[in-house]
Amino acid sequence: MSDQRTLLVVEDDEGLQRQLKWAYEDYEVVIASDRKKAMDAVRLHEPDVVTLDLGLPPDPDGTSEGFAALEEILAAKPDTKVIVASGHGARESALRAIAGGAYDFYQKPVDIDQLGLIVARAFQLHDLEEENRRLARREANTELGGIVTASETMQKVCRMIERVADTDVSVMLLGASGTGKELLAKGLHESSGRADAPFVAINCAAIPENLLESELFGYEKGAFTGAAKTTEGKIEMAQGGTLFLDEVGDIPLPLQVKLLRFLQERVIERIGGRRQIPVDVRIVCATHQDLETMIADGSFREDLWYRVAEVVVRIPALAERPGDPVLLAHHFMRKFSSEMNRKLKGFEPGALSAIETWSWPGNVRELENRVKRSVIMADGNFIGAQDLDLSEDHNEMPLNLRQAREAADRQAIEVALARTDKNITSTAKLLGISRPTLYDLLKQYEIEV
Ligand SMILES: Nc1ncnc2c1ncn2[C@@H]1O[C@H](COP(=O)(O)OP(=O)(O)OP(=O)(O)O)[C@@H](O)[C@H]1O
């Protein structure tokens, strides 16, 4: 008995109640004779399919109780398939019921066989929709802000961010480059009460030190040579919303003082300006650097740390999220295939094992880039390890010396970026070149940081 599906019959006519109860041997038929009893039964039995007579007491000749019941059932359990009984000539109410979310209707007097078919189809459709929902949930595995993950640690990170989203506490996201810090910061913003206001991100490491102050605080016309017109800084642009300071560890000390003052007083002065402008922003920061060591050696202010890190969230590297590389590879393959109009079906087994075993020093960004390139490169329907550039075979002859040099440059830059977690100053140092030269090369090779 227990594995039978429950069919809720909402009907006040006792004769019909009996008839319907015995007609459906395949289901456990639960009867309710008015709206209140119907709702009690919905809560108790959670039926997937309900047949509903619109004429219920205390309005057995009208439809008011029936429509109210329909609304309440769908509000309580939106996936319920409600089949509405329409009295003689009451086609209009039947159509109104469909418009109100009912699945189907049947004409009274009841034709048991016909109703039986409608009920069976309703159960089938319900199951199909449920299966689709389940697949979509598993398929997408998407968390806050479009984070794709199957990893428990990462899901905990998302839960934690959701929990603090609606408060105004400052959040510090700690994690290596490409682990999804910006995506999480955006997710936090979108789940917060500030979602309708701007989300403004600034990568403090990507902006030359001398420009960072004006980027953050803005400037008045004529404040310095080249200040042709008054310009708002990123802090002001984020008014009412969220300011995301990426690579906050790269902010030079004098600017840290200025930022701290803003966080204490919540007013800014543009460079060259005298007016104090109140700004209400929520601060989210991120860094791949070890700020505790920086605080100890005096290169990051402790008082600023306490302002910007009321809640600290540590984001695991991709290699520490079992299952995620393959899950994300599929996600990016679908995304890029549809963007580029390519009909790829998946990955070759060799590619999947290469994805699983690769150490992913550049984390999700590296995976995203490799899959993007592979979607362009793949010859057939499936992506191979070579398309991902994850195969051992690197013996191909370059076209000419220039191409060989370019490839070597590019590889050296990418390795240095990965090793320094994309810190521009350290990358330039590691490569023995100046910051401006590195910027030129990044531009020339179209390497994103
Ligand atoms: N879990 C994820 N699901 C889907 N896409 C992701 C996920 N994590 C990261 N991405 C994508 O990977 C790329 C890199 O992520 P993001 O820019 O958020 O990383 P980051 O940690 O802020 O990097 P950086 O420190 O270098 O700025 C983005 O295109 C982002 O959309």
The ligand as an SDF file (V2000), in Angstrom:
LIG
                    3D

 31 33  0  0  0  0  0  0  0  0999 V2000
   33.2770   27.9160   -9.5650 N   0  0  0  0  0  0  0  0  0  0  0  0
   33.1890   28.5730  -10.7220 C   0  0  0  0  0  0  0  0  0  0  0  0
   32.1900   28.3230  -11.5680 N   0  0  0  0  0  0  0  0  0  0  0  0
   32.1210   28.9420  -12.7620 C   0  0  0  0  0  0  0  0  0  0  0  0
   33.0090   29.8300  -13.2010 N   0  0  0  0  0  0  0  0  0  0  0  0
   34.0180   30.1330  -12.3920 C   0  0  0  0  0  0  0  0  0  0  0  0
   34.1660   29.5390  -11.1090 C   0  0  0  0  0  0  0  0  0  0  0  0
   35.2630   30.0430  -10.5190 N   0  0  0  0  0  0  0  0  0  0  0  0
   35.7900   30.9150  -11.3830 C   0  0  0  0  0  0  0  0  0  0  0  0
   35.0560   30.9830  -12.5110 N   0  0  0  0  0  0  0  0  0  0  0  0
   35.4060   31.7750  -13.6980 C   0  0  0  0  0  0  0  0  0  0  0  0
   36.8140   31.7280  -13.7830 O   0  0  0  0  0  0  0  0  0  0  0  0
   37.3470   32.9900  -14.0870 C   0  0  0  0  0  0  0  0  0  0  0  0
   38.2570   33.4730  -12.9750 C   0  0  0  0  0  0  0  0  0  0  0  0
   37.4850   33.7440  -11.8240 O   0  0  0  0  0  0  0  0  0  0  0  0
   37.6330   35.0970  -10.9730 P   0  0  0  0  0  0  0  0  0  0  0  0
   38.0030   36.2440  -11.8440 O   0  0  0  0  0  0  0  0  0  0  0  0
   36.4360   35.2240  -10.1120 O   0  0  0  0  0  0  0  0  0  0  0  0
   38.8880   34.6500  -10.0960 O   0  0  0  0  0  0  0  0  0  0  0  0
   39.7490   35.5290   -9.0750 P   0  0  0  0  0  0  0  0  0  0  0  0
   40.0460   34.6230   -7.9460 O   0  0  0  0  0  0  0  0  0  0  0  0
   39.0430   36.8140   -8.7880 O   0  0  0  0  0  0  0  0  0  0  0  0
   41.0500   35.7840   -9.9050 O   0  0  0  0  0  0  0  0  0  0  0  0
   42.1500   36.9590   -9.6760 P   0  0  0  0  0  0  0  0  0  0  0  0
   42.6330   36.8210   -8.2860 O   0  0  0  0  0  0  0  0  0  0  0  0
   43.1750   36.5850  -10.6730 O   0  0  0  0  0  0  0  0  0  0  0  0
   41.4530   38.2280   -9.9760 O   0  0  0  0  0  0  0  0  0  0  0  0
   36.1630   33.9000  -14.3280 C   0  0  0  0  0  0  0  0  0  0  0  0
   35.8700   33.9130  -15.7120 O   0  0  0  0  0  0  0  0  0  0  0  0
   35.0410   33.2340  -13.5540 C   0  0  0  0  0  0  0  0  0  0  0  0
   33.7950   33.5370  -14.1370 O   0  0  0  0  0  0  0  0  0  0  0  0
  1  2  1  0
  2  3  1  0
  2  7  2  0
  3  4  2  0
  4  5  1  0
  5  6  2  0
  6  7  1  0
  6 10  1  0
  7  8  1  0
  8  9  2  0
  9 10  1  0
 10 11  1  0
 11 12  1  0
 11 30  1  0
 12 13  1  0
 13 14  1  0
 13 28  1  0
 14 15  1  0
 15 16  1  0
 16 17  2  0
 16 18  1  0
 16 19  1  0
 19 20  1  0
 20 21  2  0
 20 22  1  0
 20 23  1  0
 23 24  1  0
 24 25  2  0
 24 26  1  0
 24 27  1  0
 28 29  1  0
 28 30  1  0
 30 31  1  0
M  END
$$$$
